[in-house]
Amino acid sequence: MNKTILDFFNNQTCATICCINSNVQPYCFSCFYVFNASEGLLYFKSSVNTDHARFLALNPVVSGTVLPDRLNKLVVKGIQFTGVVLKAEDPLAITAGKDYYKRIPMAMAMKGNVFTIKISSVKMTDSSQIFGSKIIWERDHQACETV
């Protein structure tokens, strides 16, 4: 994954994730996340009793966005991503809790499970360099291009 994308993911804390509800309608939720740069995984914690946890169990395909924690209204910067929520027993999800709590230890005090999203694609817009500049990454191609 491109260093600019990795740095952005690692320096932010909150994502908005969109899944599909039981009526096949989009459903969004926001969460704190931890990013595993070496595997391209995004971890978040949520109660298994939430609407979105139930929807993800039925359809694990997601999309989402990450914006800067501190917005600069003069610069458009952010990430759009797609991915799939892995089952807890997936080998890539085994260390999710450990990795999440290492970065956000206070989350241990809250009930819930740590979920793992395997990122499939990323489009990052970064107008701080060149207006409208986009960096696109896709896992299947392990390729990155700047548009």
N, C-alpha and C positions, 0 to 999 in steps of 0.2 A: 504494500500500500504506500502511496506517496507520502513523504515526510510532512508536507503541509497538512494533509488530511489527518495523519496520526497526531501531529502536534495539536491541531484544533480539537479533535476528540478528547485528547488527554487533558486539555486545559479548560474544558467546560464541565458542567455538572448535571444539567437537566436536559431531558429529551421529551419530545412529544411523539407518541407511538400510535399508529392507527392500525386497527384490526377490523375484522368483519364480524358483525353481531349475528345473532341467530335468525334475523330477518334479512340477511345478506345486505345490510346497510353498513357504511363505515362508522366506526366508533373510535374516538381518540381519547387518550389519557396521557397525563404527564407524570414523569418519574425522575428521581435521581438515578444516575447510572455510573458505572465504572467500566472503563474500556480496556480490553485485553488486546494490546497492539500486536503482539506476536502471532495471535490466532485470528484477529479480526472479529472479536466477539464483544458484545455489549451486554453487561449484566445489570439487572434491575431487581428490586425487591418489591413484592406485593403480597397481599393476603390471597389465599386460594379461594376465598369467598367473594371476591370482587367480580363485577360483571366481566371486566376484561380478561380475568384469569379463566373464567368459564368459556368465553369466546375463543381464547387462544388454545384451549384444550380441543375445541372442535375444528379450528382452522388456524394453524400456527404461522401462516404467512402474514408478514407485517411490512409496513413502511413507516418512516418516521423522519423527524427533523431535529436538528440541534442548532440552536442559535447561540451567539455569545452570551455569557452570563451578564455582561455589561454591554448594552447596545450602544452603538455609535450611529446616530441617525444619518450621518453623512456617508457611511460606508455600508454597503450591502455585503454581509458575510454570513455564511451558514452552510449546513450540510443537509442534504436529503439522502435518505438511504432506504434500501429494501433488505429484507432478510427473512429468516425463518426461526421461530422459537424451537429450541431443541428440547427433547425429553430429558428429564433430570438424570436418567441413566446413560445418556449419550456420553461417550468418552470425552468430548470437548466440554461438557457441562459439569464434570465431576468436581473440579476445583472452583466452581463458580462462587459458592458461599465463602470459602477461604479468601479468594481474591477480592470479593466485594467487601467483606468485613475488615480486611487489611486496610482498605482505603477509607471506609466509612464505618469505623468501629461502633459508633453510637447506634447504628441500625440493629445491632444485636439485641437491643432492649425492646425492639418492636417485633410482634408476631408476623409471620409471613415466610414466604419462600423466595429464594433468589432464582430468577429466571435467566436464561441465556439466549441471546439472539445471535445467530451466525449471520454476519453481514454478507449480503450477496453483491450489492452494488452501492456506490457512493457517487453523488454529484455535489461537489463543493463549489459554491460561488464565493469569490473573494475579490471585491472591487477595491480593496486597499492597494493592490498592485496595478491592475489595469481594469477599467470599468467593464463589467460584464464577464470578466475572466472566470472560466469554469475548469475544474479538474474533475475528470471522470475516471472511476476505477471500477473494474468488474472482477469478482473472485474467479469465475470460470476461465477468464483469459489471463488473470494475474497481470493485467495491463493497466496502464494509466496514460491518459492523454489530456492535454491542455487545449481547451477550445477558446 
